[in-house]
Amino acid sequence: MSAPPDRLLAGVVGKPHGIRGEVYVEPISDDPRRFEPGSALARGDGAVLVVEDARVHRNRLLVKFDGIDDRDAAETLRGPLYVSGDDLRPLGEGEFWTFELTGCEVVTAAGERVGEVARVVPGAAHDLLDVTTRGGDALVPMVKDIVVAIDLDARRVTVDPPAGLIE
Protein backbone atom coordinates (compact mmCIF):
# COMPACT_ATOMS: atom_id res chain seq x y z
CA MET A 1 0.00 0.00 0.00
CA SER A 2 1.21 3.52 -0.74
CA ALA A 3 2.42 5.69 2.10
CA PRO A 4 0.25 8.72 2.84
CA PRO A 5 1.46 11.93 1.25
CA ASP A 6 2.99 14.62 3.46
CA ARG A 7 -0.14 16.67 3.00
CA LEU A 8 -3.64 16.25 1.58
CA LEU A 9 -5.68 18.81 -0.29
CA ALA A 10 -8.62 19.83 1.91
CA GLY A 11 -10.06 22.70 -0.12
CA VAL A 12 -9.41 25.69 -2.31
CA VAL A 13 -9.89 29.28 -1.18
CA GLY A 14 -11.70 31.48 -3.67
CA LYS A 15 -12.74 35.09 -3.53
CA PRO A 16 -13.50 37.09 -0.40
CA HIS A 17 -17.08 37.53 0.78
CA GLY A 18 -18.04 40.80 2.37
CA ILE A 19 -15.70 43.10 4.28
CA ARG A 20 -15.01 41.12 7.49
CA GLY A 21 -12.41 38.66 6.20
CA GLU A 22 -14.59 35.74 5.13
CA VAL A 23 -13.66 33.74 2.03
CA TYR A 24 -15.42 31.20 -0.13
CA VAL A 25 -13.87 27.74 0.16
CA GLU A 26 -14.56 24.85 -2.19
CA PRO A 27 -14.09 21.83 0.11
CA ILE A 28 -12.30 18.86 -1.43
CA SER A 29 -12.21 16.71 1.69
CA ASP A 30 -15.27 14.67 2.64
CA ASP A 31 -14.24 14.83 6.30
CA PRO A 32 -16.58 17.36 7.96
CA ARG A 33 -14.04 18.06 10.74
CA ARG A 34 -11.68 19.82 8.31
CA PHE A 35 -13.42 23.18 8.63
CA GLU A 36 -14.65 23.10 12.22
CA PRO A 37 -13.63 26.07 14.40
CA GLY A 38 -10.11 25.48 15.70
CA SER A 39 -9.05 23.33 12.74
CA ALA A 40 -5.63 24.12 11.31
CA LEU A 41 -5.06 24.21 7.55
CA ALA A 42 -1.84 24.97 5.73
CA ARG A 43 -1.41 27.12 2.65
CA GLY A 44 0.90 26.12 -0.18
CA ASP A 45 3.68 28.24 1.35
CA GLY A 46 3.35 26.39 4.68
CA ALA A 47 1.62 29.22 6.56
CA VAL A 48 -1.00 27.81 8.93
CA LEU A 49 -4.52 29.20 9.10
CA VAL A 50 -6.89 28.40 11.97
CA VAL A 51 -10.62 28.29 11.29
CA GLU A 52 -12.54 30.78 13.43
CA ASP A 53 -15.95 30.05 11.90
CA ALA A 54 -17.42 28.27 8.87
CA ARG A 55 -20.88 27.87 7.40
CA VAL A 56 -22.45 26.47 4.24
CA HIS A 57 -23.37 29.04 1.59
CA ARG A 58 -24.58 28.02 -1.89
CA ASN A 59 -22.83 24.63 -2.11
CA ARG A 60 -19.58 26.10 -0.78
CA LEU A 61 -18.33 27.15 2.58
CA LEU A 62 -17.87 30.64 3.91
CA VAL A 63 -14.86 30.48 6.19
CA LYS A 64 -13.44 33.06 8.60
CA PHE A 65 -9.85 32.45 9.69
CA ASP A 66 -8.27 33.79 12.89
CA GLY A 67 -6.48 37.10 12.27
CA ILE A 68 -8.03 37.68 8.83
CA ASP A 69 -10.30 40.58 9.61
CA ASP A 70 -10.87 42.50 6.38
CA ARG A 71 -11.38 42.02 2.67
CA ASP A 72 -7.79 42.97 1.75
CA ALA A 73 -6.34 40.30 4.05
CA ALA A 74 -8.88 37.74 2.78
CA GLU A 75 -7.88 38.46 -0.83
CA THR A 76 -4.35 37.18 -0.12
CA LEU A 77 -5.62 33.73 0.87
CA ARG A 78 -6.68 32.46 -2.58
CA GLY A 79 -5.35 29.01 -3.38
CA PRO A 80 -5.14 25.49 -1.99
CA LEU A 81 -5.48 24.51 1.67
CA TYR A 82 -3.87 21.35 3.00
CA VAL A 83 -3.99 19.13 6.07
CA SER A 84 -1.19 16.92 7.30
CA GLY A 85 -1.05 13.47 5.73
CA ASP A 86 -0.84 12.15 9.29
CA ASP A 87 -4.37 13.44 9.89
CA LEU A 88 -6.12 10.66 7.96
CA ARG A 89 -9.38 9.50 9.48
CA PRO A 90 -9.93 5.75 9.81
CA LEU A 91 -11.75 4.31 6.82
CA GLY A 92 -14.61 1.87 6.79
CA GLU A 93 -14.86 -1.42 4.91
CA GLY A 94 -14.54 -0.88 1.17
CA GLU A 95 -13.28 2.71 1.52
CA PHE A 96 -9.88 3.92 0.33
CA TRP A 97 -7.85 7.06 -0.16
CA THR A 98 -7.42 8.04 -3.80
CA PHE A 99 -3.63 8.26 -3.40
CA GLU A 100 -3.65 4.52 -2.66
CA LEU A 101 -4.79 3.78 -6.22
CA THR A 102 -1.80 5.46 -7.86
CA GLY A 103 0.45 2.76 -9.28
CA CYS A 104 -2.15 -0.01 -9.10
CA GLU A 105 -2.28 -2.39 -12.04
CA VAL A 106 -5.51 -2.20 -14.04
CA VAL A 107 -6.92 -5.44 -15.47
CA THR A 108 -10.16 -6.39 -17.19
CA ALA A 109 -12.66 -8.74 -15.60
CA ALA A 110 -11.23 -11.38 -18.00
CA GLY A 111 -7.75 -10.86 -16.50
CA GLU A 112 -6.21 -8.94 -19.42
CA ARG A 113 -3.71 -6.25 -18.37
CA VAL A 114 -4.88 -2.76 -19.35
CA GLY A 115 -2.25 -0.54 -17.73
CA GLU A 116 -1.52 1.32 -14.51
CA VAL A 117 -3.34 4.03 -12.56
CA ALA A 118 -1.38 7.27 -13.02
CA ARG A 119 -3.71 9.35 -10.83
CA VAL A 120 -7.30 9.90 -9.82
CA VAL A 121 -8.96 12.90 -11.45
CA PRO A 122 -11.75 14.50 -9.39
CA GLY A 123 -14.94 14.93 -11.40
CA ALA A 124 -18.28 16.64 -10.93
CA ALA A 125 -20.38 13.47 -11.07
CA HIS A 126 -17.67 10.91 -10.19
CA ASP A 127 -13.91 10.58 -10.12
CA LEU A 128 -11.95 9.25 -13.09
CA LEU A 129 -8.99 6.89 -13.14
CA ASP A 130 -6.26 8.21 -15.42
CA VAL A 131 -4.88 4.90 -16.71
CA THR A 132 -1.59 4.73 -18.60
CA THR A 133 -1.96 2.10 -21.32
CA ARG A 134 0.25 0.91 -24.17
CA GLY A 135 -1.71 3.15 -26.53
CA GLY A 136 -1.65 6.27 -24.34
CA ASP A 137 -3.84 7.43 -21.48
CA ALA A 138 -7.47 6.51 -20.87
CA LEU A 139 -9.90 8.12 -18.45
CA VAL A 140 -12.01 5.45 -16.77
CA PRO A 141 -15.12 6.59 -14.84
CA MET A 142 -15.12 5.29 -11.27
CA VAL A 143 -18.65 3.88 -11.35
CA LYS A 144 -19.58 0.42 -10.10
CA ASP A 145 -20.57 -0.85 -13.55
CA ILE A 146 -17.05 -0.13 -14.89
CA VAL A 147 -14.72 -0.35 -11.87
CA VAL A 148 -15.87 -3.70 -10.53
CA ALA A 149 -13.21 -4.40 -7.89
CA ILE A 150 -10.39 -2.68 -6.04
CA ASP A 151 -7.88 -4.87 -4.22
CA LEU A 152 -5.36 -2.63 -2.46
CA ASP A 153 -3.43 -5.57 -0.99
CA ALA A 154 -2.81 -6.96 -4.49
CA ARG A 155 -2.42 -3.39 -5.91
CA ARG A 156 -5.01 -4.23 -8.59
CA VAL A 157 -8.09 -2.49 -10.01
CA THR A 158 -10.45 -4.64 -12.06
CA VAL A 159 -12.53 -2.93 -14.74
CA ASP A 160 -15.29 -4.01 -17.10
CA PRO A 161 -15.15 -1.18 -19.66
CA PRO A 162 -17.67 -0.71 -22.44
CA ALA A 163 -16.34 -1.13 -25.99
CA GLY A 164 -14.15 1.76 -27.09
CA LEU A 165 -13.45 3.23 -23.64
CA ILE A 166 -9.85 2.07 -23.38
CA GLU A 167 -8.79 1.44 -27.00
Backbone as a chain_set.jsonl record, in Angstrom:
{"seq": "MSAPPDRLLAGVVGKPHGIRGEVYVEPISDDPRRFEPGSALARGDGAVLVVEDARVHRNRLLVKFDGIDDRDAAETLRGPLYVSGDDLRPLGEGEFWTFELTGCEVVTAAGERVGEVARVVPGAAHDLLDVTTRGGDALVPMVKDIVVAIDLDARRVTVDPPAGLIE", "coords": {"N": [[0.838, -1.174, 0.0], [0.442, 2.283, -0.674], [2.336, 4.889, 0.88], [1.007, 7.478, 2.988], [0.652, 10.772, 1.631], [2.693, 13.703, 2.357], [1.039, 15.842, 2.769], [-2.462, 16.548, 2.397], [-4.882, 17.655, 0.084], [-7.368, 19.785, 1.161], [-9.158, 21.754, 0.526], [-10.032, 24.602, -1.561], [-9.347, 27.973, -1.532], [-11.339, 30.619, -2.547], [-12.682, 33.647, -3.781], [-12.958, 36.622, -1.68], [-15.642, 37.259, 0.68], [-17.798, 39.714, 1.422], [-16.827, 42.256, 3.874], [-15.498, 41.531, 6.17], [-13.464, 39.671, 6.271], [-14.133, 37.069, 5.536], [-13.989, 34.174, 3.39], [-14.782, 32.415, 0.369], [-14.763, 28.898, 0.242], [-14.025, 26.039, -1.533], [-14.697, 22.955, -0.625], [-12.665, 20.047, -0.675], [-12.151, 17.792, 0.707], [-13.932, 15.072, 2.208], [-14.262, 14.904, 4.851], [-15.965, 16.12, 7.49], [-14.844, 17.416, 9.689], [-12.737, 18.99, 8.905], [-13.149, 21.744, 8.552], [-14.07, 22.747, 10.924], [-14.419, 25.068, 13.683], [-11.307, 26.007, 15.053], [-9.805, 24.177, 13.661], [-6.778, 23.483, 11.941], [-5.28, 24.523, 8.962], [-3.068, 24.33, 6.213], [-1.443, 26.601, 4.014], [-0.172, 26.692, 0.63], [2.386, 27.747, 0.87], [3.113, 26.939, 3.339], [2.256, 28.41, 5.52], [0.14, 28.51, 8.345], [-3.327, 28.419, 8.82], [-5.998, 29.071, 11.016], [-9.233, 27.959, 11.558], [-11.804, 30.116, 12.354], [-14.548, 30.378, 12.116], [-17.116, 28.73, 10.229], [-19.482, 28.215, 7.625], [-22.12, 26.803, 5.62], [-22.752, 27.954, 2.352], [-24.471, 28.34, -0.46], [-23.661, 25.785, -1.738], [-20.968, 25.875, -1.179], [-18.425, 26.702, 1.205], [-18.399, 29.324, 3.586], [-15.761, 30.759, 5.081], [-14.142, 31.944, 7.969], [-11.054, 32.933, 9.023], [-8.806, 32.938, 11.827], [-7.428, 36.067, 12.677], [-7.673, 37.136, 10.145], [-9.176, 39.783, 9.153], [-10.305, 41.601, 7.392], [-11.355, 42.522, 4.039], [-9.149, 42.957, 2.315], [-7.059, 41.46, 3.516], [-8.234, 38.935, 3.33], [-8.266, 38.568, 0.593], [-5.673, 37.816, -0.015], [-5.542, 35.142, 0.501], [-6.264, 33.316, -1.46], [-6.216, 30.141, -3.059], [-4.859, 26.757, -2.676], [-5.646, 24.708, 0.226], [-4.273, 22.726, 2.775], [-4.108, 19.679, 4.727], [-2.306, 17.853, 7.194], [-0.766, 14.839, 6.139], [-0.695, 12.961, 8.078], [-3.038, 13.182, 9.348], [-5.151, 11.452, 8.708], [-8.377, 10.142, 8.634], [-9.798, 7.176, 10.101], [-10.778, 4.59, 7.873], [-13.752, 3.023, 6.613], [-14.998, -0.31, 5.858], [-14.308, -1.239, 2.564], [-13.694, 1.337, 1.795], [-11.304, 3.77, 0.592], [-8.323, 5.722, 0.196], [-7.729, 8.06, -2.365], [-5.067, 8.401, -3.178], [-3.986, 5.942, -2.725], [-4.574, 4.402, -4.911], [-2.906, 5.13, -6.971], [-0.488, 3.858, -9.103], [-1.48, 1.294, -9.039], [-2.098, -1.778, -10.727], [-4.123, -2.15, -13.609], [-6.637, -4.253, -14.655], [-8.743, -6.191, -16.875], [-12.015, -7.655, -16.338], [-11.743, -10.142, -17.402], [-9.137, -10.693, -16.926], [-7.138, -9.572, -18.484], [-4.33, -7.47, -18.899], [-4.522, -3.978, -18.633], [-3.259, -1.555, -17.99], [-1.783, 0.955, -15.892], [-2.709, 2.784, -12.979], [-2.331, 6.165, -13.146], [-3.145, 8.442, -11.839], [-5.844, 9.819, -9.87], [-8.545, 11.556, -11.058], [-10.441, 14.19, -9.971], [-13.936, 14.527, -10.423], [-17.043, 16.089, -11.486], [-19.439, 14.547, -11.375], [-18.449, 12.005, -10.771], [-15.339, 10.479, -9.824], [-12.423, 9.995, -11.934], [-10.334, 7.451, -13.216], [-7.129, 7.922, -14.281], [-5.604, 6.159, -16.55], [-2.628, 4.754, -17.572], [-1.888, 3.348, -20.562], [-0.738, 0.978, -23.082], [-1.325, 2.22, -25.48], [-1.515, 4.903, -24.861], [-3.082, 7.331, -22.724], [-6.022, 6.675, -20.79], [-9.174, 7.692, -19.643], [-11.021, 6.477, -17.086], [-14.21, 6.124, -15.897], [-15.071, 6.136, -12.463], [-17.264, 4.268, -11.649], [-19.594, 1.851, -10.436], [-20.4, -0.016, -12.367], [-18.318, -0.084, -14.137], [-15.75, 0.07, -12.834], [-15.126, -2.645, -11.22], [-13.894, -3.963, -9.119], [-11.637, -3.323, -6.428], [-8.587, -4.044, -5.191], [-6.559, -3.401, -2.807], [-4.504, -4.659, -1.398], [-3.425, -6.433, -3.262], [-2.735, -4.562, -5.072], [-4.334, -3.938, -7.328], [-6.75, -3.012, -9.753], [-9.817, -3.861, -11.0], [-11.55, -3.728, -14.017], [-14.488, -3.379, -16.065], [-14.842, -2.372, -18.863], [-16.896, -0.543, -21.213], [-17.157, -1.156, -24.77], [-14.659, 0.468, -26.656], [-13.877, 2.332, -24.732], [-11.295, 2.133, -23.656], [-9.581, 1.651, -25.789]], "CA": [[0.0, 0.0, 0.0], [1.205, 3.522, -0.741], [2.424, 5.69, 2.101], [0.251, 8.72, 2.836], [1.463, 11.928, 1.252], [2.994, 14.619, 3.462], [-0.135, 16.67, 3.0], [-3.637, 16.247, 1.58], [-5.679, 18.814, -0.293], [-8.622, 19.827, 1.91], [-10.058, 22.703, -0.116], [-9.414, 25.69, -2.315], [-9.894, 29.284, -1.176], [-11.705, 31.478, -3.673], [-12.739, 35.093, -3.534], [-13.495, 37.085, -0.396], [-17.077, 37.525, 0.782], [-18.037, 40.799, 2.37], [-15.7, 43.102, 4.283], [-15.014, 41.116, 7.488], [-12.412, 38.658, 6.202], [-14.594, 35.743, 5.129], [-13.663, 33.742, 2.027], [-15.421, 31.202, -0.128], [-13.874, 27.738, 0.157], [-14.556, 24.846, -2.189], [-14.094, 21.835, 0.108], [-12.299, 18.856, -1.433], [-12.213, 16.707, 1.686], [-15.266, 14.672, 2.641], [-14.238, 14.83, 6.303], [-16.583, 17.364, 7.963], [-14.035, 18.063, 10.737], [-11.678, 19.815, 8.312], [-13.423, 23.178, 8.629], [-14.651, 23.099, 12.218], [-13.628, 26.073, 14.396], [-10.112, 25.483, 15.704], [-9.047, 23.332, 12.735], [-5.626, 24.121, 11.313], [-5.06, 24.206, 7.552], [-1.838, 24.971, 5.73], [-1.408, 27.124, 2.648], [0.902, 26.124, -0.179], [3.68, 28.24, 1.351], [3.347, 26.388, 4.676], [1.617, 29.22, 6.558], [-1.0, 27.812, 8.935], [-4.523, 29.2, 9.099], [-6.886, 28.405, 11.966], [-10.623, 28.291, 11.289], [-12.54, 30.78, 13.427], [-15.947, 30.05, 11.904], [-17.423, 28.269, 8.872], [-20.885, 27.873, 7.401], [-22.448, 26.467, 4.236], [-23.368, 29.036, 1.588], [-24.584, 28.02, -1.893], [-22.83, 24.628, -2.106], [-19.581, 26.097, -0.777], [-18.33, 27.15, 2.583], [-17.867, 30.643, 3.909], [-14.858, 30.484, 6.195], [-13.438, 33.06, 8.601], [-9.846, 32.454, 9.686], [-8.267, 33.795, 12.886], [-6.479, 37.1, 12.268], [-8.026, 37.677, 8.827], [-10.304, 40.585, 9.61], [-10.867, 42.501, 6.385], [-11.383, 42.015, 2.665], [-7.792, 42.969, 1.747], [-6.337, 40.302, 4.051], [-8.875, 37.744, 2.783], [-7.878, 38.46, -0.832], [-4.345, 37.184, -0.123], [-5.624, 33.731, 0.873], [-6.678, 32.464, -2.579], [-5.355, 29.012, -3.381], [-5.14, 25.493, -1.994], [-5.478, 24.509, 1.669], [-3.872, 21.351, 3.003], [-3.992, 19.13, 6.07], [-1.192, 16.92, 7.295], [-1.049, 13.47, 5.728], [-0.836, 12.152, 9.288], [-4.368, 13.441, 9.89], [-6.12, 10.659, 7.965], [-9.382, 9.495, 9.477], [-9.928, 5.749, 9.809], [-11.746, 4.312, 6.817], [-14.612, 1.87, 6.788], [-14.857, -1.418, 4.913], [-14.535, -0.879, 1.168], [-13.276, 2.714, 1.519], [-9.876, 3.919, 0.329], [-7.851, 7.063, -0.157], [-7.421, 8.04, -3.796], [-3.627, 8.264, -3.402], [-3.648, 4.521, -2.657], [-4.794, 3.784, -6.221], [-1.803, 5.458, -7.863], [0.454, 2.764, -9.281], [-2.152, -0.007, -9.098], [-2.284, -2.394, -12.038], [-5.512, -2.197, -14.041], [-6.917, -5.44, -15.472], [-10.156, -6.391, -17.191], [-12.66, -8.741, -15.602], [-11.228, -11.382, -18.001], [-7.752, -10.857, -16.501], [-6.205, -8.941, -19.42], [-3.707, -6.251, -18.367], [-4.878, -2.757, -19.346], [-2.246, -0.538, -17.729], [-1.519, 1.321, -14.512], [-3.339, 4.034, -12.561], [-1.381, 7.269, -13.022], [-3.706, 9.349, -10.828], [-7.302, 9.9, -9.82], [-8.959, 12.9, -11.448], [-11.754, 14.504, -9.394], [-14.939, 14.927, -11.402], [-18.281, 16.64, -10.932], [-20.376, 13.467, -11.075], [-17.671, 10.91, -10.191], [-13.914, 10.581, -10.122], [-11.95, 9.252, -13.093], [-8.99, 6.887, -13.141], [-6.265, 8.208, -15.423], [-4.884, 4.902, -16.711], [-1.59, 4.735, -18.601], [-1.959, 2.099, -21.319], [0.255, 0.907, -24.171], [-1.71, 3.148, -26.535], [-1.65, 6.27, -24.34], [-3.841, 7.425, -21.483], [-7.472, 6.509, -20.866], [-9.895, 8.121, -18.447], [-12.011, 5.446, -16.765], [-15.118, 6.589, -14.843], [-15.117, 5.292, -11.266], [-18.647, 3.881, -11.355], [-19.576, 0.424, -10.098], [-20.57, -0.853, -13.553], [-17.052, -0.128, -14.886], [-14.719, -0.35, -11.869], [-15.874, -3.696, -10.529], [-13.206, -4.401, -7.893], [-10.387, -2.675, -6.036], [-7.876, -4.873, -4.217], [-5.363, -2.632, -2.458], [-3.433, -5.57, -0.991], [-2.814, -6.957, -4.494], [-2.422, -3.388, -5.906], [-5.012, -4.229, -8.591], [-8.09, -2.487, -10.008], [-10.451, -4.636, -12.06], [-12.533, -2.934, -14.741], [-15.293, -4.009, -17.105], [-15.148, -1.18, -19.656], [-17.673, -0.715, -22.441], [-16.342, -1.129, -25.989], [-14.146, 1.761, -27.09], [-13.452, 3.227, -23.642], [-9.849, 2.074, -23.385], [-8.791, 1.438, -27.005]], "C": [[0.887, 1.244, 0.0], [1.231, 4.218, 0.61], [1.602, 6.953, 1.912], [1.177, 9.856, 2.418], [1.717, 12.808, 2.475], [1.8, 15.496, 3.798], [-1.224, 16.294, 2.0], [-4.389, 17.53, 1.288], [-7.016, 18.741, 0.426], [-9.637, 20.747, 1.258], [-9.279, 23.767, -0.852], [-10.123, 26.987, -1.953], [-10.132, 30.075, -2.446], [-11.723, 32.934, -3.242], [-13.265, 35.425, -2.138], [-15.003, 37.294, -0.484], [-17.266, 38.613, 1.829], [-16.753, 41.523, 2.757], [-15.074, 42.666, 5.601], [-14.015, 39.969, 7.45], [-12.864, 37.262, 5.829], [-14.19, 35.46, 3.679], [-14.535, 32.544, 1.661], [-14.375, 30.101, -0.171], [-14.636, 26.613, -0.519], [-13.923, 23.654, -1.479], [-13.816, 20.661, -0.833], [-12.462, 17.636, -0.537], [-13.661, 16.362, 2.006], [-15.334, 14.51, 4.158], [-14.796, 16.146, 6.855], [-15.786, 18.094, 9.031], [-13.037, 19.064, 10.171], [-11.889, 21.311, 8.503], [-14.176, 23.572, 9.9], [-13.806, 24.191, 12.866], [-12.477, 25.419, 15.168], [-9.266, 24.596, 14.8], [-7.927, 24.13, 12.089], [-5.464, 23.595, 9.894], [-3.823, 24.956, 7.09], [-2.022, 25.455, 4.299], [-0.249, 26.46, 1.912], [2.277, 26.546, 0.291], [4.012, 27.75, 2.763], [2.732, 27.195, 5.806], [0.355, 28.513, 7.038], [-2.119, 28.807, 9.222], [-5.408, 28.389, 10.029], [-8.311, 28.898, 11.709], [-11.256, 28.908, 12.531], [-14.018, 30.399, 13.339], [-16.124, 29.581, 10.466], [-18.903, 27.939, 8.793], [-21.1, 27.587, 5.918], [-23.153, 27.657, 3.6], [-23.325, 28.678, 0.114], [-23.605, 26.94, -2.351], [-21.335, 24.824, -1.865], [-19.598, 26.438, 0.698], [-17.911, 28.608, 2.608], [-17.046, 30.443, 5.168], [-14.206, 31.782, 6.649], [-12.258, 32.456, 9.335], [-9.395, 33.453, 10.743], [-7.28, 34.798, 12.287], [-6.724, 37.674, 10.883], [-9.318, 38.452, 9.031], [-10.859, 41.573, 8.598], [-10.714, 41.893, 4.992], [-9.985, 41.963, 2.06], [-6.979, 41.767, 2.226], [-6.908, 39.005, 3.473], [-8.461, 37.511, 1.329], [-6.548, 37.728, -0.996], [-4.386, 35.676, 0.107], [-5.953, 32.793, -0.285], [-5.671, 31.341, -2.834], [-5.682, 27.792, -2.533], [-4.882, 25.543, -0.492], [-5.216, 23.025, 1.904], [-3.991, 20.978, 4.483], [-2.835, 18.148, 6.041], [-1.636, 15.532, 6.852], [-1.187, 12.533, 6.913], [-2.236, 12.253, 9.88], [-5.453, 12.687, 9.111], [-7.104, 10.01, 8.926], [-9.419, 8.01, 9.154], [-11.023, 5.519, 8.768], [-12.551, 3.068, 7.139], [-14.323, 0.804, 5.741], [-15.184, -0.944, 3.495], [-14.17, 0.554, 0.817], [-11.765, 2.753, 1.3], [-9.582, 5.386, 0.073], [-7.447, 7.017, -1.62], [-5.926, 7.891, -4.053], [-3.203, 6.8, -3.377], [-3.809, 3.819, -4.005], [-3.656, 4.052, -7.195], [-0.791, 4.319, -7.888], [-0.181, 1.385, -9.317], [-2.252, -0.486, -10.545], [-3.78, -2.401, -12.346], [-5.667, -3.387, -14.976], [-8.402, -5.488, -15.78], [-10.704, -7.516, -16.34], [-12.192, -10.098, -16.13], [-9.761, -11.616, -17.648], [-6.71, -10.25, -17.424], [-5.664, -7.639, -18.835], [-4.046, -5.06, -19.252], [-3.775, -1.725, -19.194], [-2.091, -0.308, -16.241], [-2.179, 2.656, -14.203], [-2.248, 5.09, -12.364], [-1.83, 8.238, -11.926], [-5.211, 9.218, -10.846], [-7.669, 11.356, -10.086], [-10.333, 13.179, -10.838], [-12.704, 14.967, -10.5], [-16.191, 15.427, -10.726], [-19.253, 15.54, -10.519], [-19.683, 12.305, -10.374], [-16.21, 11.112, -10.572], [-13.589, 9.72, -11.332], [-10.575, 8.682, -12.796], [-8.261, 7.278, -14.412], [-5.341, 7.003, -15.544], [-3.895, 5.023, -17.858], [-1.618, 3.357, -19.255], [-0.861, 2.089, -22.375], [-0.042, 1.925, -25.257], [-1.828, 4.586, -26.09], [-2.395, 6.251, -23.024], [-5.325, 7.237, -21.762], [-8.071, 6.972, -19.56], [-11.049, 7.152, -18.229], [-12.904, 5.962, -15.638], [-15.162, 5.602, -13.679], [-16.569, 5.082, -10.854], [-18.675, 2.364, -11.222], [-19.769, -0.488, -11.3], [-19.279, -0.991, -14.356], [-15.9, -0.563, -13.987], [-15.401, -1.367, -10.956], [-15.193, -4.196, -9.259], [-11.927, -3.6, -7.689], [-9.784, -3.526, -4.933], [-6.56, -4.168, -3.898], [-4.205, -3.524, -2.036], [-2.693, -6.121, -2.205], [-2.389, -5.83, -5.43], [-3.028, -3.552, -7.296], [-6.412, -3.608, -8.612], [-8.65, -3.275, -11.185], [-11.568, -3.799, -12.682], [-13.271, -3.797, -15.756], [-15.755, -2.865, -18.011], [-16.048, -1.488, -20.855], [-16.735, -0.615, -23.646], [-15.942, 0.291, -26.33], [-13.639, 2.668, -25.983], [-11.934, 3.262, -23.498], [-9.017, 1.945, -24.652], [-8.125, 2.669, -27.521]], "O": [[1.959, 1.249, 0.606], [0.275, 4.146, 1.382], [1.501, 7.458, 0.793], [2.345, 9.893, 2.807], [1.043, 12.678, 3.497], [1.576, 15.849, 4.956], [-0.947, 15.793, 0.91], [-4.515, 18.393, 2.156], [-7.725, 17.74, 0.314], [-10.843, 20.553, 1.413], [-8.052, 23.834, -0.786], [-11.346, 27.088, -2.055], [-9.257, 30.19, -3.303], [-10.896, 33.383, -2.45], [-13.932, 34.608, -1.502], [-15.563, 37.479, -1.565], [-16.92, 38.426, 2.996], [-15.734, 41.426, 2.074], [-14.196, 43.362, 6.113], [-13.742, 39.354, 8.481], [-12.044, 36.344, 5.809], [-14.068, 36.371, 2.859], [-14.963, 31.774, 2.521], [-13.235, 30.335, -0.573], [-15.753, 26.277, -0.125], [-12.747, 23.362, -1.694], [-14.641, 20.328, -1.683], [-12.87, 16.57, -0.997], [-14.518, 17.244, 2.069], [-16.337, 14.038, 4.692], [-14.159, 17.189, 6.702], [-16.022, 19.28, 9.265], [-12.54, 19.913, 10.911], [-10.922, 22.066, 8.605], [-14.838, 24.609, 9.941], [-12.599, 24.248, 12.632], [-12.661, 24.408, 15.846], [-8.122, 24.292, 15.137], [-8.099, 25.297, 11.735], [-5.505, 22.388, 9.653], [-3.564, 26.079, 7.524], [-2.672, 24.802, 3.483], [0.555, 25.749, 2.516], [3.24, 25.795, 0.135], [5.055, 28.096, 3.318], [2.685, 26.722, 6.941], [-0.408, 27.979, 6.233], [-1.897, 29.879, 9.783], [-5.557, 27.179, 9.862], [-8.56, 30.102, 11.649], [-11.251, 28.316, 13.611], [-14.66, 30.131, 14.354], [-15.37, 29.987, 9.582], [-19.501, 27.451, 9.751], [-20.352, 28.07, 5.068], [-24.023, 28.285, 4.204], [-22.258, 28.707, -0.5], [-22.808, 27.17, -3.26], [-20.526, 24.008, -2.309], [-20.645, 26.457, 1.345], [-17.158, 29.066, 1.748], [-17.565, 30.012, 6.198], [-13.778, 32.604, 5.839], [-12.429, 31.57, 10.172], [-9.574, 34.66, 10.585], [-6.41, 34.433, 11.496], [-6.04, 38.617, 10.484], [-10.406, 37.878, 9.077], [-11.791, 42.313, 8.91], [-10.033, 40.884, 4.805], [-9.665, 41.008, 1.353], [-6.288, 41.128, 1.433], [-6.157, 38.08, 3.162], [-8.323, 36.366, 0.897], [-6.325, 37.084, -2.021], [-3.373, 34.998, -0.072], [-5.924, 31.576, -0.103], [-4.458, 31.551, -2.826], [-6.65, 27.787, -1.773], [-4.038, 26.295, -0.004], [-5.865, 22.171, 1.299], [-3.976, 21.839, 5.363], [-2.437, 17.673, 4.977], [-2.75, 15.103, 7.154], [-1.73, 11.437, 6.78], [-2.586, 11.51, 10.796], [-6.541, 13.217, 8.882], [-6.704, 9.399, 9.917], [-9.1, 7.622, 8.03], [-12.063, 6.178, 8.789], [-12.087, 2.175, 7.848], [-13.499, 1.002, 4.848], [-16.221, -0.321, 3.266], [-14.316, 0.959, -0.336], [-11.038, 1.875, 1.767], [-10.475, 6.179, -0.225], [-6.875, 6.023, -2.068], [-5.546, 7.302, -5.065], [-2.17, 6.449, -3.946], [-3.237, 2.749, -4.214], [-3.458, 3.29, -8.141], [-0.302, 3.874, -6.85], [0.503, 0.401, -9.597], [-2.464, 0.306, -11.463], [-4.603, -2.629, -11.46], [-4.936, -3.523, -15.957], [-9.22, -4.914, -15.061], [-9.949, -8.245, -15.697], [-12.233, -11.092, -15.406], [-9.196, -12.639, -18.033], [-5.512, -10.396, -17.177], [-6.424, -6.808, -18.339], [-3.882, -5.118, -20.47], [-3.393, -1.083, -20.173], [-2.239, -1.224, -15.431], [-2.212, 3.552, -15.046], [-1.36, 4.931, -11.526], [-1.011, 8.781, -11.184], [-5.781, 8.581, -11.732], [-7.169, 12.267, -9.427], [-11.295, 12.478, -11.152], [-12.31, 15.71, -11.399], [-16.384, 15.215, -9.528], [-19.827, 15.595, -9.432], [-20.262, 11.685, -9.482], [-15.895, 11.828, -11.522], [-14.359, 8.838, -11.712], [-9.74, 9.354, -12.191], [-8.735, 6.99, -15.51], [-4.415, 6.836, -14.75], [-4.274, 5.354, -18.982], [-1.403, 2.337, -18.6], [-0.142, 3.074, -22.543], [0.878, 2.443, -25.891], [-2.218, 5.432, -26.894], [-2.344, 5.264, -22.289], [-5.821, 7.592, -22.832], [-7.541, 6.681, -18.488], [-11.936, 7.02, -19.072], [-12.416, 6.215, -14.536], [-15.275, 4.393, -13.879], [-17.041, 5.632, -9.859], [-17.862, 1.672, -11.834], [-19.34, -1.641, -11.258], [-19.151, -1.908, -15.166], [-15.15, -1.473, -14.342], [-16.147, -1.007, -10.046], [-15.849, -4.794, -8.406], [-11.232, -3.248, -8.642], [-10.386, -3.71, -3.875], [-5.574, -4.314, -4.62], [-3.047, -3.19, -2.285], [-1.47, -6.259, -2.179], [-1.761, -6.082, -6.458], [-2.359, -3.344, -8.308], [-7.152, -3.668, -7.63], [-8.027, -3.346, -12.244], [-12.413, -3.24, -11.982], [-12.753, -4.803, -16.238], [-16.908, -2.438, -17.944], [-15.966, -2.569, -21.439], [-15.645, -0.053, -23.544], [-16.765, 1.206, -26.3], [-13.022, 3.692, -26.275], [-11.36, 4.321, -23.245], [-7.802, 2.126, -24.575], [-7.432, 2.616, -28.538]]}, "num_chains": 1, "name": "protein.A"}
